[in-house]
Amino acid sequence: MNEDLKVNLSGLPRDYLDAGAAENVSAAVSSQVPVVEPEPELVVNPWDIVLCTSGTLISCENAIVVLIIFHNPSLRAPMFLLIGSLALADLLAGIGLIINFVFAYLLQSEATKLVTIGLIVASFSASVCSLLAITVDRYLSLYYALTYHSERTVTFTYVMLVMLWGTSICLGLLPVMGWNCLRDESTCSVVRPLTKNNAAILSVSFLFMFALMLQLYIQICKIVMRHAHQIALQHHFLATSHYVTTRKGVSTLAIILGTFAACWMPFTLYSLIADYTYPSIYTYATLLPATYNSIINPVIYAFRNQEIQKALCLICCGCIPSSLSQRARSPSDV
């Protein structure tokens, strides 16, 4: 029996025996050495890159405005406090977009998602509320032109700031405190982890504030036209100056309100009709213009202001251009 076995084994080719032994050895070794799987490649959404870039530009631009108002003691009037509130809100919104990008690809967790969305909701809410507060301030400063600049005005401004920031912080805390869709995906809105009800409340609130701003700006236009008409009658140049001044005032207000509506209205309406089942590209395409409003705000409300221009020139070159020092304020500067 043993001799037959030896004959049979010796009758096999030597290469076959060596290959079989090698396979047995490699199988034994592979069973002992753990297999290291390659790490999945990090795929970055181009839309997220664009949002992060937008957030960086927002942060840099509004940080300049915040620093100018904070370090200049002469910029403490109610108007500048509200402009500073707007710049601070937009600055936080830009930081929130940057943090959202970092957390989405480097530190993924439920806690970071909630904190990030809370910061973004609170900051953008404060930005929109600050725009409404600026509109109210402009209306009151024209309607009560003789008595508006008083201590009561400063107190009223601080009350508005406390109310708008308190409301915005509460809206930002809602997802963190449990009103989110992390446990039930069917309740998610177009912006996860916000629920559809939460997004609906934010959208309806925006539409209400937009309607209020529209009504106030219509009243501002009427006041500006009436003031320009009275000034023109006093100086006997009704035909030319009244038309030019009124046109500038109306065009300025139209640009302000039109820009605000063009930036925020698409995302607001989309949030009301859509949910998490819709393609994410629609969310990005409507959310991105909303972030552009925070880029445009400093240009409209801060850098066009004569006093802020003077402060910026002093910081940059140490002097004030003669064109700024001699420029007179007109009724169109509203």
VMD Tcl script that draws the C-alpha trace (Angstrom):
set ca {
  {0.00 0.00 0.00}
  {2.74 2.46 0.95}
  {4.81 1.54 -2.08}
  {1.87 2.17 -4.42}
  {1.30 5.54 -2.78}
  {4.94 6.47 -3.23}
  {4.86 5.45 -6.84}
  {1.78 7.46 -7.54}
  {3.20 10.60 -5.92}
  {6.52 10.22 -7.62}
  {4.73 9.80 -10.92}
  {3.36 13.41 -10.79}
  {5.37 16.19 -12.43}
  {7.69 18.05 -10.06}
  {6.35 21.48 -11.17}
  {2.86 20.45 -10.17}
  {4.03 19.45 -6.72}
  {5.88 22.76 -6.21}
  {2.86 24.81 -7.34}
  {0.53 22.98 -5.01}
  {2.84 23.46 -2.07}
  {3.15 27.17 -2.85}
  {-0.61 27.57 -2.95}
  {-0.97 25.84 0.42}
  {1.67 28.09 1.97}
  {0.15 31.27 0.53}
  {-3.31 30.26 1.73}
  {-1.99 29.63 5.22}
  {-0.19 32.98 5.30}
  {-3.17 34.92 3.94}
  {-5.41 33.43 6.59}
  {-3.12 34.79 9.30}
  {-2.38 38.26 7.85}
  {-5.35 40.73 8.00}
  {-6.46 42.15 4.67}
  {-6.12 45.94 4.47}
  {-8.90 47.43 2.36}
  {-8.10 50.65 0.48}
  {-9.72 53.79 1.89}
  {-12.55 55.18 -0.23}
  {-11.66 58.26 -2.22}
  {-13.03 61.58 -0.94}
  {-15.45 62.90 -3.55}
  {-16.23 66.60 -3.12}
  {-19.44 68.03 -4.52}
  {-18.63 71.03 -6.78}
  {-21.70 72.84 -5.44}
  {-20.28 72.59 -1.92}
  {-17.03 74.13 -3.16}
  {-18.97 77.04 -4.66}
  {-20.90 77.53 -1.41}
  {-17.67 77.46 0.60}
  {-16.10 80.00 -1.76}
  {-19.17 82.19 -1.40}
  {-18.93 81.89 2.38}
  {-15.27 82.93 2.29}
  {-16.07 86.03 0.23}
  {-18.99 86.88 2.52}
  {-16.81 86.57 5.62}
  {-13.98 88.73 4.27}
  {-16.27 91.45 2.95}
  {-18.45 91.78 6.03}
  {-15.51 91.49 8.44}
  {-14.22 94.77 6.98}
  {-17.54 96.48 7.72}
  {-17.71 95.10 11.26}
  {-14.16 96.23 12.02}
  {-14.77 99.72 10.61}
  {-17.91 100.26 12.69}
  {-16.43 98.66 15.82}
  {-13.18 100.68 15.78}
  {-14.69 104.02 14.77}
  {-16.37 105.80 17.73}
  {-18.11 108.27 15.41}
  {-20.16 105.45 13.85}
  {-22.52 104.93 16.78}
  {-25.72 106.39 15.33}
  {-28.75 104.05 15.12}
  {-28.27 103.66 11.37}
  {-24.69 102.40 11.81}
  {-25.71 100.06 14.62}
  {-28.20 98.42 12.27}
  {-25.67 98.26 9.44}
  {-23.23 96.68 11.89}
  {-25.89 94.15 12.90}
  {-26.43 93.27 9.24}
  {-22.70 92.90 8.62}
  {-22.26 90.75 11.74}
  {-25.13 88.48 10.71}
  {-23.72 88.07 7.21}
  {-20.25 87.46 8.65}
  {-21.62 84.62 10.80}
  {-23.50 83.26 7.78}
  {-20.27 83.14 5.78}
  {-18.47 81.41 8.64}
  {-21.36 78.94 8.86}
  {-21.00 78.04 5.18}
  {-17.27 77.44 5.64}
  {-17.81 75.32 8.75}
  {-20.52 73.36 6.96}
  {-18.05 72.45 4.21}
  {-15.36 71.39 6.70}
  {-17.72 69.31 8.84}
  {-19.42 67.69 5.84}
  {-16.16 66.17 4.59}
  {-13.89 65.94 7.63}
  {-15.97 65.69 10.82}
  {-19.22 63.97 9.95}
  {-21.55 63.51 12.91}
  {-25.09 64.33 13.95}
  {-23.91 66.93 16.47}
  {-21.87 68.85 13.90}
  {-24.79 68.80 11.45}
  {-27.15 70.27 14.03}
  {-24.70 72.94 15.21}
  {-23.88 73.97 11.66}
  {-27.47 74.19 10.46}
  {-28.39 76.06 13.65}
  {-25.66 78.65 13.02}
  {-26.66 79.08 9.37}
  {-30.38 79.44 10.17}
  {-29.73 81.92 12.99}
  {-27.30 84.06 10.99}
  {-29.38 84.25 7.81}
  {-32.49 84.97 9.90}
  {-30.63 87.80 11.65}
  {-29.51 89.10 8.26}
  {-33.05 89.28 6.89}
  {-34.37 90.76 10.14}
  {-31.60 93.38 10.08}
  {-32.65 94.36 6.57}
  {-36.19 94.83 7.85}
  {-34.90 96.88 10.80}
  {-32.89 99.11 8.43}
  {-36.03 99.64 6.35}
  {-38.00 100.61 9.46}
  {-35.21 102.99 10.51}
  {-35.18 104.66 7.09}
  {-38.94 105.07 7.09}
  {-39.05 106.57 10.59}
  {-36.09 108.89 9.89}
  {-38.02 110.36 6.95}
  {-41.47 110.33 8.51}
  {-40.25 111.92 11.77}
  {-37.42 113.90 10.24}
  {-37.33 116.63 12.91}
  {-37.63 114.48 16.05}
  {-36.12 111.16 15.02}
  {-32.53 111.80 16.14}
  {-33.06 111.60 19.90}
  {-32.42 109.30 22.85}
  {-35.74 107.59 22.22}
  {-34.47 106.60 18.80}
  {-31.34 105.00 20.26}
  {-33.43 103.09 22.79}
  {-35.82 101.94 20.07}
  {-32.87 100.77 17.97}
  {-31.45 98.71 20.83}
  {-34.88 97.17 21.42}
  {-35.09 96.20 17.74}
  {-31.61 94.67 17.87}
  {-32.39 92.62 20.97}
  {-35.66 91.39 19.49}
  {-34.25 90.45 16.08}
  {-31.21 88.66 17.47}
  {-33.27 86.93 20.15}
  {-35.75 85.69 17.55}
  {-32.96 84.57 15.21}
  {-31.14 82.67 17.95}
  {-34.36 80.89 18.92}
  {-34.92 79.86 15.29}
  {-31.36 78.55 15.13}
  {-31.77 76.57 18.34}
  {-34.87 74.70 17.14}
  {-32.94 72.01 15.19}
  {-30.42 71.64 18.02}
  {-33.15 71.24 20.65}
  {-34.75 68.34 18.79}
  {-36.88 69.77 15.98}
  {-34.98 67.96 13.22}
  {-35.44 65.00 10.88}
  {-32.43 62.90 11.85}
  {-34.69 60.19 13.31}
  {-37.43 60.36 10.67}
  {-36.17 61.06 7.17}
  {-39.71 61.29 5.78}
  {-40.14 64.65 7.56}
  {-37.00 66.19 6.03}
  {-37.13 69.37 3.98}
  {-34.87 70.28 1.08}
  {-32.22 71.23 3.65}
  {-31.42 68.30 5.89}
  {-31.78 68.09 8.93}
  {-34.48 70.81 8.90}
  {-38.02 69.46 8.95}
  {-40.60 70.48 6.38}
  {-42.56 72.34 9.06}
  {-39.46 74.23 10.16}
  {-38.64 75.21 6.58}
  {-42.25 76.26 6.01}
  {-42.19 78.55 9.05}
  {-38.96 80.17 7.86}
  {-40.33 80.62 4.34}
  {-43.65 82.12 5.46}
  {-41.80 84.45 7.85}
  {-39.61 85.62 4.98}
  {-42.63 86.30 2.75}
  {-44.25 88.28 5.56}
  {-41.12 90.39 6.10}
  {-40.74 90.93 2.36}
  {-44.34 92.18 2.13}
  {-43.71 94.52 5.08}
  {-40.50 95.84 3.50}
  {-42.31 96.39 0.21}
  {-45.01 98.42 1.94}
  {-42.44 100.50 3.84}
  {-40.40 101.20 0.72}
  {-43.54 102.33 -1.12}
  {-44.18 104.79 1.71}
  {-40.52 105.88 1.60}
  {-40.84 106.59 -2.13}
  {-43.90 108.74 -1.48}
  {-42.11 110.71 1.24}
  {-39.00 111.19 -0.90}
  {-41.06 112.41 -3.84}
  {-42.99 114.82 -1.61}
  {-39.80 116.19 -0.03}
  {-38.10 116.57 -3.40}
  {-41.15 118.38 -4.77}
  {-41.19 120.81 -1.84}
  {-37.46 121.53 -2.18}
  {-37.84 122.05 -5.91}
  {-40.67 124.53 -5.41}
  {-38.61 126.53 -2.92}
  {-35.65 126.81 -5.30}
  {-37.69 127.19 -8.52}
  {-36.19 124.27 -10.47}
  {-39.13 121.91 -10.53}
  {-38.80 120.67 -14.09}
  {-35.27 119.25 -13.93}
  {-34.13 118.68 -10.37}
  {-37.39 117.25 -9.09}
  {-37.43 114.65 -11.85}
  {-33.76 113.69 -11.45}
  {-33.87 113.46 -7.65}
  {-37.09 111.47 -7.62}
  {-35.80 109.11 -10.28}
  {-32.60 108.47 -8.30}
  {-34.52 107.80 -5.12}
  {-37.00 105.43 -6.74}
  {-34.28 103.60 -8.69}
  {-32.18 103.15 -5.54}
  {-35.10 101.67 -3.62}
  {-36.03 99.47 -6.59}
  {-32.49 98.10 -6.75}
  {-32.47 97.39 -3.00}
  {-35.81 95.60 -2.96}
  {-35.33 93.90 -6.33}
  {-31.96 92.49 -5.31}
  {-33.37 91.19 -2.05}
  {-36.30 89.50 -3.81}
  {-34.17 88.04 -6.62}
  {-31.76 86.48 -4.13}
  {-34.18 85.01 -1.61}
  {-37.48 84.41 -3.42}
  {-36.42 81.31 -5.46}
  {-35.19 79.39 -2.41}
  {-38.16 80.51 -0.30}
  {-40.75 79.30 -2.78}
  {-38.82 76.10 -3.48}
  {-38.67 75.30 0.24}
  {-42.45 75.57 0.44}
  {-43.23 73.16 -2.40}
  {-40.33 70.67 -2.28}
  {-39.00 68.09 0.17}
  {-36.05 65.73 0.55}
  {-37.14 63.56 -2.39}
  {-36.40 66.33 -4.90}
  {-32.99 66.34 -6.64}
  {-30.37 68.14 -4.58}
  {-29.23 70.17 -7.58}
  {-32.43 72.23 -7.30}
  {-31.63 73.01 -3.68}
  {-28.12 74.15 -4.55}
  {-29.34 76.18 -7.53}
  {-31.82 78.13 -5.38}
  {-29.72 78.35 -2.21}
  {-26.64 79.79 -3.91}
  {-28.37 83.04 -5.02}
  {-29.59 83.49 -1.44}
  {-25.98 83.56 -0.26}
  {-25.21 86.22 -2.87}
  {-27.49 88.59 -0.95}
  {-24.94 88.59 1.88}
  {-22.25 89.50 -0.65}
  {-24.30 92.39 -2.05}
  {-25.47 93.78 1.31}
  {-22.17 95.50 2.24}
  {-22.06 97.19 -1.17}
  {-25.61 98.53 -0.88}
  {-25.79 99.43 2.80}
  {-22.20 100.01 3.94}
  {-19.74 100.91 1.20}
  {-22.18 103.40 -0.38}
  {-22.45 105.27 2.92}
  {-20.42 108.47 3.00}
  {-19.26 108.13 6.62}
  {-18.12 104.53 6.13}
  {-16.32 105.57 2.95}
  {-14.45 108.23 4.93}
  {-13.51 105.74 7.65}
  {-12.35 103.21 5.05}
  {-10.21 105.83 3.28}
  {-8.64 106.85 6.60}
  {-7.75 103.23 7.34}
  {-6.40 102.48 3.86}
  {-4.55 105.68 2.92}
  {-4.74 107.95 5.97}
  {-6.65 110.72 4.19}
  {-10.15 111.66 3.05}
  {-10.68 112.41 -0.65}
  {-12.04 115.88 -1.37}
  {-14.94 114.34 -3.29}
  {-16.16 112.73 -0.06}
  {-15.58 115.71 2.22}
  {-17.49 118.07 -0.09}
  {-20.30 115.76 -1.05}
  {-23.74 116.87 0.10}
  {-26.41 114.40 1.10}
  {-29.43 114.37 -1.21}
  {-32.91 112.99 -0.74}
  {-31.98 110.07 -2.95}
  {-29.50 108.81 -0.37}
  {-32.06 106.66 1.38}
}
mol new
graphics top color blue
foreach p $ca { graphics top sphere $p radius 0.5 }
foreach p [lrange $ca 0 end-1] q [lrange $ca 1 end] { graphics top cylinder $p $q radius 0.2 }
display resetview
